[in-house]
Amino acid sequence: MKPLVIAAALAAVASAAQAQSPASWTTPTAPFRIADNLFYVGSAGISSFLITTPKGHILIDGGMPGTAKQIEKSIATLGFKPADVKVLLNTHAHLDHAGGLAELKADLHAPLDASAGDRAALETGTYPGSEDAKFLNFPPVKVDRVLKDGDTVSLGGEVLTAHVTPGHSAGCTTWTFPVKVEGKTLQAIAYCSTSVAANRLVSKTKGPQYPGIVADYEKTFAILKTFKADIFLAPHAEQFDLEGKRARLGKGPNPFVDPNELQVRVAAAEQAFRQDLAKQQEAAR
């Protein structure tokens, strides 16, 4: 396909996606350092994280369709070369976190590593179980390395571990990796998501979003309760108080360091899941 045709197709998908989404999801925001070699390069509402190394960089999540150039500009604003991104990673295959991956991959020539459970969604650019909802579509992107639970991604001395935490998507992937803060090595977690959002947990007419989705959520909550992390990162800005923490950077201890936040967020998400499940079960009677 010719570049102009690709650009036109991307623009059409981006326009449709933006029309159905909150403005903050595509609104640019200044990139910044969270700690050491960990940077925020996403939009005002949707996270993308850059981990830099002497051998190149790792980018987690591609944002909405049409925001790839924003992410590339943010990387450059921080003083890094977008072309030095050597690996693309994804937390989950929904348009707001995978929508820009195809364009990023084409621009940066970096391979995409993603879970087996999300491969089909990424490579078709659809929301499995809601393929008829065209506004949820995004530009498809080829997965170069298929990951399973516990696989690692290594570059320039940095090692990220993939934890498959399904439910929000069939291959939802939570990433853990070390980060230095004031000379101490701490554990960071880029949490996938455990919200129900548009997912059908039960349904009389269409069935669940995908077979086994409720059991997957239950399994994921059990797994996440065993995790410990000093720095909690999430795919949506409001899920980890991005703006509040950014405003406090440099005014005392690093506000992104909070060993309790992961479990507080997981507990709240589980409570919300159980409420949504009860509502959907009642509606399906």
C-alpha positions as CSV (number, residue, x, y, z in Angstrom):
1,M,0.0,0.0,0.0
2,K,1.3,3.5,-0.9
3,P,2.3,5.9,1.9
4,L,-0.4,8.4,1.0
5,V,-3.0,5.6,1.0
6,I,-1.8,4.4,4.4
7,A,-1.9,8.0,5.7
8,A,-5.4,8.5,4.5
9,A,-6.5,5.2,6.1
10,L,-4.9,6.2,9.4
11,A,-6.5,9.6,9.3
12,A,-10.0,8.1,8.7
13,V,-9.6,5.6,11.7
14,A,-8.2,8.4,13.9
15,S,-11.1,10.7,13.1
16,A,-13.7,8.0,13.9
17,A,-12.0,7.0,17.1
18,Q,-11.6,10.6,18.4
19,A,-15.2,11.4,17.7
20,Q,-16.2,8.7,20.2
21,S,-13.5,9.4,22.9
22,P,-12.8,11.9,25.6
23,A,-10.7,14.9,24.4
24,S,-8.0,14.2,26.9
25,W,-7.2,10.9,25.2
26,T,-5.7,12.8,22.2
27,T,-4.7,16.1,23.9
28,P,-1.0,16.6,23.9
29,T,0.8,17.1,27.2
30,A,4.4,17.9,28.1
31,P,6.6,14.8,28.5
32,F,8.5,14.4,31.7
33,R,10.8,12.2,33.7
34,I,9.1,10.0,36.3
35,A,12.3,8.6,37.7
36,D,15.8,7.8,36.5
37,N,15.4,6.3,33.0
38,L,11.5,6.1,33.1
39,F,9.6,8.9,31.2
40,Y,6.0,9.7,30.4
41,V,5.4,10.4,26.7
42,G,1.7,9.9,26.4
43,S,-1.2,12.3,25.9
44,A,-3.1,14.1,28.7
45,G,-5.3,11.1,29.3
46,I,-3.7,8.0,27.8
47,S,-0.3,6.8,29.0
48,S,2.8,5.8,27.0
49,F,6.0,5.1,28.9
50,L,9.5,5.3,27.6
51,I,12.3,3.4,29.3
52,T,15.7,4.5,28.0
53,T,18.9,2.4,27.9
54,P,22.4,2.9,26.4
55,K,21.5,0.4,23.6
56,G,18.2,1.9,22.6
57,H,14.8,2.4,24.2
58,I,11.6,0.6,25.0
59,L,8.1,2.1,24.5
60,I,5.1,0.8,26.4
61,D,1.7,1.5,24.6
62,G,1.0,3.4,21.4
63,G,-2.0,5.6,22.5
64,M,-4.9,6.4,20.3
65,P,-5.0,6.2,16.5
66,G,-3.5,9.5,15.2
67,T,-1.3,10.2,18.2
68,A,1.9,8.4,17.1
69,K,3.5,11.6,16.0
70,Q,2.7,13.2,19.4
71,I,4.5,10.4,21.1
72,E,7.5,10.7,18.7
73,K,7.6,14.4,19.3
74,S,7.5,13.9,23.1
75,I,10.4,11.5,22.9
76,A,12.4,14.0,20.9
77,T,11.5,16.8,23.3
78,L,13.1,14.8,26.1
79,G,16.3,14.7,24.1
80,F,16.1,11.2,22.7
81,K,15.8,10.0,19.1
82,P,12.6,8.3,18.3
83,A,14.5,6.1,15.9
84,D,16.4,4.7,18.9
85,V,13.2,3.0,20.1
86,K,14.1,-0.7,19.6
87,V,11.1,-2.4,21.1
88,L,7.4,-1.7,21.2
89,L,5.2,-3.2,24.0
90,N,1.5,-3.2,24.7
91,T,-0.5,-3.5,27.8
92,H,-3.7,-4.4,26.0
93,A,-5.2,-4.5,22.5
94,H,-7.8,-1.7,22.8
95,L,-7.8,1.3,20.4
96,D,-6.8,3.8,23.2
97,H,-3.6,1.9,23.9
98,A,-2.8,0.1,20.7
99,G,-4.3,2.5,18.2
100,G,-0.9,4.2,17.4
101,L,1.2,1.1,17.3
102,A,0.9,0.5,13.6
103,E,2.1,4.0,12.8
104,L,4.8,3.9,15.4
105,K,6.1,0.6,14.0
106,A,6.1,2.0,10.5
107,D,8.0,5.2,11.6
108,L,10.4,3.6,14.0
109,H,11.0,0.2,12.5
110,A,10.8,-1.3,15.9
111,P,9.4,-4.8,16.5
112,L,6.2,-5.3,18.6
113,D,6.2,-7.8,21.4
114,A,2.7,-8.7,22.7
115,S,0.9,-11.5,24.4
116,A,-0.7,-14.5,22.6
117,G,-4.1,-13.6,24.0
118,D,-4.1,-10.2,22.4
119,R,-2.4,-11.1,19.1
120,A,-5.5,-11.6,17.1
121,A,-7.0,-8.3,18.3
122,L,-3.8,-6.5,17.4
123,E,-3.4,-8.0,14.0
124,T,-7.1,-7.4,13.0
125,G,-7.5,-4.1,14.8
126,T,-10.8,-5.1,16.4
127,Y,-12.4,-5.5,19.8
128,P,-13.0,-9.3,20.1
129,G,-16.7,-9.9,20.9
130,S,-17.7,-6.4,19.6
131,E,-16.4,-6.6,16.1
132,D,-19.6,-4.9,14.9
133,A,-18.7,-1.8,17.0
134,K,-16.6,-0.2,14.2
135,F,-15.7,2.9,16.3
136,L,-13.6,0.5,18.5
137,N,-11.5,-0.5,15.5
138,F,-7.9,0.7,15.1
139,P,-5.1,0.2,12.5
140,P,-4.0,-3.5,12.7
141,V,-0.4,-4.2,13.6
142,K,1.7,-7.3,13.2
143,V,3.1,-8.9,16.4
144,D,6.7,-9.9,15.9
145,R,7.3,-11.7,19.1
146,V,4.4,-13.6,20.9
147,L,4.8,-13.5,24.6
148,K,3.6,-15.9,27.3
149,D,3.3,-15.2,31.1
150,G,6.7,-14.8,32.6
151,D,8.6,-13.9,29.4
152,T,11.1,-11.1,29.6
153,V,12.2,-8.3,27.3
154,S,15.8,-7.3,27.7
155,L,17.6,-4.3,26.2
156,G,20.7,-2.4,27.3
157,G,20.8,-3.9,30.8
158,E,17.1,-3.3,31.5
159,V,14.8,-6.4,31.9
160,L,11.0,-6.1,31.8
161,T,8.8,-9.1,32.8
162,A,5.4,-9.8,31.2
163,H,2.6,-10.9,33.5
164,V,-0.5,-12.0,31.6
165,T,-3.4,-10.6,33.7
166,P,-6.5,-11.3,31.5
167,G,-10.0,-10.0,31.8
168,H,-10.0,-6.4,30.6
169,S,-8.7,-8.1,27.4
170,A,-7.9,-11.7,26.7
171,G,-4.2,-11.0,26.7
172,C,-4.0,-8.1,29.1
173,T,-0.3,-7.8,30.1
174,T,1.1,-6.1,33.2
175,W,4.8,-5.2,33.0
176,T,7.2,-5.1,36.0
177,F,10.7,-3.7,35.9
178,P,13.3,-2.1,38.2
179,V,13.7,1.7,38.4
180,K,16.3,3.6,40.4
181,V,15.1,6.4,42.6
182,E,17.6,8.5,44.6
183,G,20.2,5.7,44.3
184,K,17.8,2.9,45.4
185,T,16.5,0.2,43.0
186,L,12.8,0.0,43.3
187,Q,10.1,-2.1,41.5
188,A,7.8,-0.4,39.0
189,I,4.6,-1.9,37.6
190,A,2.9,-0.9,34.4
191,Y,-0.5,-2.2,35.3
192,C,-2.7,-3.4,32.4
193,S,-6.2,-2.8,33.6
194,T,-8.9,-4.6,35.5
195,S,-11.9,-2.4,34.7
196,V,-15.0,-3.9,33.1
197,A,-15.5,-0.9,30.8
198,A,-17.2,-2.0,27.7
199,N,-16.9,-5.7,28.4
200,R,-19.9,-8.0,28.6
201,L,-19.4,-10.3,31.6
202,V,-22.7,-12.1,31.1
203,S,-25.4,-11.5,28.4
204,K,-28.6,-13.3,27.4
205,T,-28.3,-12.4,23.8
206,K,-24.6,-12.1,22.9
207,G,-22.9,-14.1,25.7
208,P,-19.8,-12.9,27.4
209,Q,-17.2,-10.7,25.7
210,Y,-15.1,-13.8,25.3
211,P,-15.4,-17.3,26.9
212,G,-14.1,-17.5,30.4
213,I,-13.9,-13.7,31.0
214,V,-15.3,-13.8,34.5
215,A,-12.9,-16.6,35.6
216,D,-10.0,-14.5,34.0
217,Y,-10.9,-11.5,36.1
218,E,-11.0,-13.6,39.2
219,K,-7.6,-15.2,38.4
220,T,-6.1,-11.8,37.7
221,F,-7.3,-10.2,41.0
222,A,-5.8,-13.2,42.8
223,I,-2.5,-12.8,41.0
224,L,-2.3,-9.0,41.5
225,K,-2.9,-9.4,45.3
226,T,0.4,-11.2,45.5
227,F,2.4,-8.4,43.7
228,K,4.4,-5.7,45.4
229,A,5.4,-2.5,43.7
230,D,7.0,0.8,44.7
231,I,5.9,2.7,41.6
232,F,2.4,2.2,40.2
233,L,1.8,3.1,36.6
234,A,-1.5,2.8,34.7
235,P,-2.8,3.1,31.2
236,H,-5.2,6.0,31.9
237,A,-3.9,9.2,33.7
238,E,-6.7,9.3,36.2
239,Q,-6.0,5.7,37.3
240,F,-2.8,6.8,39.0
241,D,-3.3,10.5,39.6
242,L,-0.8,11.5,36.9
243,E,-1.4,15.2,37.0
244,G,-1.4,15.4,40.8
245,K,1.9,13.5,41.1
246,R,3.5,15.5,38.3
247,A,2.6,18.7,40.0
248,R,4.4,17.5,43.2
249,L,7.6,16.4,41.4
250,G,10.7,18.2,42.8
251,K,8.9,19.4,45.9
252,G,9.9,16.6,48.2
253,P,10.0,12.8,47.9
254,N,9.2,11.4,44.5
255,P,5.3,11.3,44.5
256,F,5.3,8.4,42.1
257,V,6.8,6.2,44.9
258,D,4.0,4.7,46.9
259,P,4.4,1.0,47.9
260,N,0.7,0.9,48.9
261,E,-0.9,2.3,45.8
262,L,-1.0,-1.0,43.8
263,Q,-3.0,-2.9,46.4
264,V,-5.3,0.1,47.0
265,R,-6.1,0.4,43.3
266,V,-6.5,-3.4,42.9
267,A,-9.0,-3.5,45.8
268,A,-11.0,-0.7,44.4
269,A,-11.0,-2.3,41.0
270,E,-12.2,-5.6,42.4
271,Q,-15.0,-4.0,44.2
272,A,-16.1,-2.2,41.0
273,F,-15.9,-5.5,39.1
274,R,-18.1,-7.3,41.6
275,Q,-20.7,-4.5,41.3
276,D,-20.6,-4.6,37.5
277,L,-20.9,-8.4,37.5
278,A,-23.9,-8.2,39.8
279,K,-25.6,-5.6,37.6
280,Q,-25.0,-7.6,34.5
281,Q,-26.2,-10.8,36.1
282,E,-29.4,-9.1,37.2
283,A,-30.0,-7.7,33.8
284,A,-29.5,-11.1,32.2
285,R,-32.2,-12.8,34.3
